[in-house]
Amino acid sequence: MDHDPGLNALSALGGFFVLHTGRPPRGPLPTLARAYAARDADVKREVYENPVIFRVRKVARSVRAPEPRVAASLAHLGLAARLWSVALGAAAVYGTLPDLDPRLLHWDADASAPDELWLTEVRALPAERIGEVVRDGHLVPLAAALGAQLPISERLLWGNAASALMGAVRQIDHWAAANGRREVADRARALAAGLFAHPTLAGTLDAVTSRRRSCCLYYRLPGGGLCGDCCFDRPPGPRPLGGPRRT
């Protein structure tokens, strides 16, 4: 990382791994720390007042989500995928981790997918701190922000986090195999194994198939089907009136 302060090597792994460095060119963007702390703002008027809810509503319009929790799940999944990809990709490629302190990481909640992230200062951390950096520093407060403002299952959110992490592992593995960098894949899988052993992610995926044990709700979109790691074998039918929800 010392020899690549712009983190340019990450772009070869795919769009979810790209991390912009320096100041955002389109003026100041809210930090993720600010986004996680915001509550009950008038997000119809200003993206910076509550970036998380602004993003959920933007996703809802884009995919025609039938209910808020569907849009919340997809918005969460997109940001979780970006955070895991950047962190795990850097740790696997460089052997060190960029400090993704939410106070240093700026987020354009009004941009298209993948979520645009800008890191204003690149500081290397030991790769072994990836759980502290992503899980504790981002996914815990992100889940709290969503749960405080929308009807969304915490179990669903940690299922999203697990799915996003496994997606990053698979993409790194694919890139490493294509480029003769098996050591990169080995580092990613070793770090991921430790992350999946943590109580927040333990049991979220089937140990053999890596399929989820919760659903991201994508099937509820108009024309939506099942994700590749979905817990369902076929889209569920209409829920009986008053029946339990599967999350």
Secondary structure, 3 states (H helix, E strand, C coil): CCCCCCCHHHHHHCHHHCCEECCCCCCCCCEHHHHHHCCCCCCCCCHHHCHHHHHHHHHHHHHCCCCHHHHHHHHHHHHHHHHHHHHHHHHHHHCEEECCCCCCEEEECCCCCCCEEEECCCCEEEHHHHHHHHHHHHHHHHHHHHHHHCCCCHHHHHHHHHHHHHHHHHHHHHHHHHCCCHHHHHHHHHHHHHHHCCCCCCCCECCCCCCECCCCCHHHCCCCCCCCCCCCCCCCCCCCCCCCCCC
